[in-house]
Amino acid sequence: MTIAPPIDLSPRLTSLDPAVFGVPTGREVEWRFAPLDVFSKFFQAIDGAGSVTARGATEFVRNVDVLDLHSSWLPTDRPMAIARSLVQQAVVIDIPKDRVIEDPIMVDLQGSAASCYQHVEVNVGAFSSAVVVLQHDMDRDVCGAIVVTVGDGAKLTMLSVVAGDTNAVHISNWHTTTGRDSAFVGCTVTTGGRAVRISPSVTYRAPGGSAELLGVFLADSEQYLEHRIFVEHEQPHCTSRVTYKGALSGAGAHTVWVGDVLVRRGATGTDTYEMNRNLLLTEGPRADSVPNLELETGDIVGAGHASATGRFDDEQLFYLQARGIPEHQARQLVVRGFFAEVLARLNQGQLRDAMMRLISHRLGLPEQVSTSGFGS
């Protein structure tokens, strides 16, 4: 496990002006793991870049001109500032107050050029409840933000799926603000992309909010997948849970998980915990896991973190092989079960099953085995 540097307790640098941020060199803490040669295309403005839009408008989903947005969100790094300053169209998902939407809102994001800038906003009105699924375009290189606002007493479950072409470059900042007594569950499923960097963050606007950040990622040879989480507790009596699991196989596969949780002095009664587990399937891959927890007050309910990276459990393999399952298939089933715990926390059987099928397909499991109920 990589030794974690302390969290910078000063306010994060934010600006709409890309010039405020320096060009990453790899010496910065935020970029020290990343393959800058791959991500560097988004460090400068791209001529002819397109925008990401939602395919098919619905009652809740609109494609709008960015000039019509009134968001107060500010970028926290250079790629996001460039994307926000140059993106021309945005996707807006609005859930009116006092609405309970039973069926998931499916949003198929599509890019208009080989390289695209993205801006997605999700607004959930007070005392509403919804499930939103974002399917990202992995036939394009994409950079941009997802900005989520969960109103007072509202509930939002949101799933972001990054799966497909392993040659794509994807950079996304996913920032969520929760209201009083609101509940947010955000899950990222990452199996595609040559180089992917996803940065979920959460802030609390009022007391009583809860946020659960979930993630599963599966990296193959030469893939780089980074998930960098930041949860800032400023309000009292709020809760956060972070649970990410990753599996890696093949030489050159590299994953990075960074979990930063900061509890400010006024955030009394905070209850927070973060955990990352990584499973190495072959020789050669590298998994960096960096949990960070900083407390400015001791008047809290609880705070902790855990991180581990290891190989297969031989007893699980023996158990499956003793029942006639070949070793290669047994290893794939163990991986499927490894992820099942995280996906079950979505409390959405339809989405959980769809993601398990996606993982099974990625692992090469035949359908009759992958739907046998193992790990469900």
N, C-alpha and C positions, 0 to 999 in steps of 0.2 A: 504494500500500500504506500502510495506517495505521501510524504510528509506535507501537511497542510500549512500554508502561510496564514497568518491571522487576517481576519476580515478588516478591511478599512472602515472604521466607524464614521468617517466623514460622509456627508451626503454624496451620492453618486453624481458624476458629471453627466448632465443632460443638455441637449441642444438640438435645434433643427438645422443648425449650420454645420455642415461636414467639416469645415475648416477648424472648428473647435477641437476636433479629435485628430490626433496624429495618425499617420499611416502605420499600421502594425508592423513591427520588426521581428517579433518572436521573443523579445526580451520582456514584454509586458506579461504580468501574471495571467491576464485574461486570454492571452494568445500563445502561451508558452508551449502548449501541446500541439497546436493546430498546424497542418501542412499549408503554410502561407502561399506556396507556389500555386496551389489549387484554388484557394479562396481569394487570391489577390485580384482577380478580375472584378470583384465587387468593392475593392478599395478605392477605385476611381469611377467616375461617371462612364457609362457605357453608351456609346452612340447607337441609336436605333433600337434601344431596349424596349420591350413591350410591357404590357400590364397584365396582371392576373385578374380574371373575372370569373363569376359563377355561371356555369352553364344552366340556363333555364331559370328565369325569375319565378318566384312563388309569392305567396301571401307575406312571408316573413323575410325573404331574401331579395335584395336589390343590388344592381350594379349602378354606381353613382360616380359623378365627377368628384375628384378629391377636393375641389374648391367648395363643395357643398358640405364637407365635414366640419364638425365643430369640436373635435376631440382635443383634450388637454394633454394627451400623452406626448412625451418627449423621448427621442431616441437616446440610447446610452452608449452607442459606439459609432464608429465611422460608417460601416456598411449600412446600418439602419438609418443614419442621417441622410446618406446619399439616396437610399431607396425612397425615403419619405419626401425628399425634395424633388425627386424626378418622376415618381409614380403619377400616372394620369387618371387612372380609374381605381375605384375601391369597391370592395364587397361589404355591404352592410346587412347585418342580420338583426332585426328588431323584434323583440317579444314584448307586447304591450303589458302593462301592469294588470294584475289580477287574472292572468290567463294560465291555465294548466293544459299543456300540450302533451298528449300521450305518446304520439308517434315521433320517432326521431326525425329531426330536420336534416336531410342529407344535402350536403353542399359539395358539388364537383367543381373544383377549381381548375381553370384552364388558362395557360399562357398564350400570348399572341405572337411570340418571337422566340428565337433560340435562347435569349437571355431576357429575363423579365423581373420587374419590380412588383412587389405585392403589398397590399394593405387591406386587412380584414378587420372589421369592427363588429363586435357582438354586444348588444345591449339588452339586458333582461330587466324588465320593469319590476317594481315592488310587488312582492307576494305572488310572483309568477313561478312557473316550473317548466323546464324544457330540457331536451336532449339535442345536442348539435354535433354532427359528424362532418369533419372537413377531410375530403380526399384530395391530396395535393398532386399537382401535375409533375410527374417525374420524367417527362419527355423534354423538359426545359430546365435550364439553370435559373433558380429563383432566389431572390433576396427580399426580405420585407418583414412586416410586423403583423401580429394578431393582437388586437387590443380588446379586452373583455371587461365589461362592467356589470356586476351582479347587484341588483337593487336590494333595498332593505327587505328582509324576510323572504327573499327569492331563493330558488334552487336551480342550479345549472350543472348538468353533466355534459362534458365536452370531450370528444375524441378526435385526435389529429393523427391521420394515417399517412406515413411517408413510406411508400412501397412502390417498387417498379424498377426502372432503368438504373443499373448500378453505375452508369457513367455520369449521372447528373450531379450538379453541385447545388446544395440547398442550405440557405442560412435564414433562420427565423427567430425573432424575439416574440415571445408570447407573454404579454403582461396582463394580469388580472387584478382588478380592484373589487373588493367585497364590501357590501353594506352591512348595516346592523342586523345581527342574527341571520345572516344569509349563509348559504352552503354551496360550495363550489367543489366539483370533482373534475379534474383535468387529466387526461391520459394521452400519452404519445406512444404510438406504435411505429417503430423505425426498423425497416428491413431493407430499404433500397437506398440508392445514391452512392456515388463514388466518394463524396465527402459531404457530410451533413453536420451542421452545428445548430442546435436548437436550445434556446435560452428561456425557459419559463420563469416568470417572477410573479410574486403576489405581494400586494399591500392591502392593509385593512383601513377602511375609511371610518369605521365606527366599531364599538364594542360588540362582542358576541359572534363575530364571523368565524367561519370554519373553512379551511381549504385542504383538499387532499390532492397531491400531485402524484400521478402514477406513470410508470413508463416501462415498456419492454423493448429491447433492441437486439437484433440478430445480425452480426457482422461476419462476412465471409472474406476471402483472400483480397487483400489490397483495399478494403473498405475502411474509411475513417468515419466514425460516428461519435459525436460529442453532444452531451446533454449537460447544460450548465444552469443550475437552479439557484434562485435567490428568493428567500422569503424574509420579509421585513415586518416584524411585529412592533407596531407603534401604539396600538390601541389595547386596552385591557380586556381580559377574559376572552381571548381568541385562541383558536386551535389550528394547528397545521400538522399534516402527516405527509411524508415524502417516501415513496416506495418505488424503487427502480431495480429491474433485473435485466441482465444482459448475457448473451451467449456468443462465443467467438470461435471461429474455426479457420484454419488456413494461414499460411505464412503471410505476413504483412497486414493482417487484420488488426485494427487498433481502435479501441473505444476509450472514451474519457467521460467520466461522470464527476461533476463538481457540485456539491450541495452546500450552499451558504445559507445559514439561518441566523438572523440578527434580531435579538430581543432588546428593544430600547428601554430606557429607564421607566417610562410611563406605562409599559405593557405588563402591568401586574396581572397575575392570574393566568398567564400564558401556559399553554400545554402544547409542546412540540416534540416531534421525533422524526428522524430521517434515517433511511436504510438503503444501502446498495449492495446487491449480490451479483457476482460475475462468475460464469461457468466457462472454463476453457475446454473446448471439445477436442483440440489437437495440439500438437507442438507448433510453436511459432507465433501465435497471436499475443498481443499485449493489451492489458486492461489497466488503466489508471483510474483510481477511485480516491476522491479527495473530499471527505466530509468536514465541514467547518461549523462550529457553533459558538457564538459570542453572546454573552449575557451582560447587560448593564444593570440588571436588577436580580436579586435572589428571591423576590416575592412572586414565585411562579408555582404552578401546579406540577409541572414536570418538563424536563428537557433532556434529550439524548440523541445519540447517533450511533450507527453501526455500519461496518463495511467489511466485505470479505470477498476474496477471489480464490477459486479452487477448481479441482477437476471432478470427474464423475464419482458418484458414490458406487463403489464396487458391489455393495449389497443389493442396490436397486437393479444393477445390470444382471447380477446372478439370479435374482428373483424372476426377472422377465425371461432370461434365457432358459431357466428351468421349466418354463411353460411353453417352450418351443419357439420363442421369438428369436430370430437371428440377431447377432450382436449389433450389426449396423443399425437395424431397425429398432432394437432395444435402446440404443443411445439416442436416437431421434425421439422416441417416446418419453425418455427421461427429460429431454429438453422441453417437450410439450408440457409435461407436468410441472416443470420448473416455472414456466410462465403462467400457468393456470391460476395460481394464487393471486397474482396481481390483477388479471383480467376479471376475476370473480368479484373484485371490489367495485367494479363498475355498477353492479346491481342491475345490469341490463343483459338478460339472457341472450337476446338476439344479437347484440353487439359482441358479447363475449364469444359466442359460437362462431360468428363471422371472423373474428380475429384469430381464433384458434385454427380455423380452416386456412387462413392466410399463412399462419406460422407453419402448419403442417405441409402446405404446398411448398413453402420456402425450404423446408427440410427434406422434401422429396418423399413424404410419407404417402402410401396409397390410401385412398378414401376409406376403404373398408377398415383400415387400422386406425386412421386418424379420427374417425367418428365412433370408436368403440367405447368411449366414455372415460378413457384413461385421463386423469388429471382434471376432469370437469367438475 
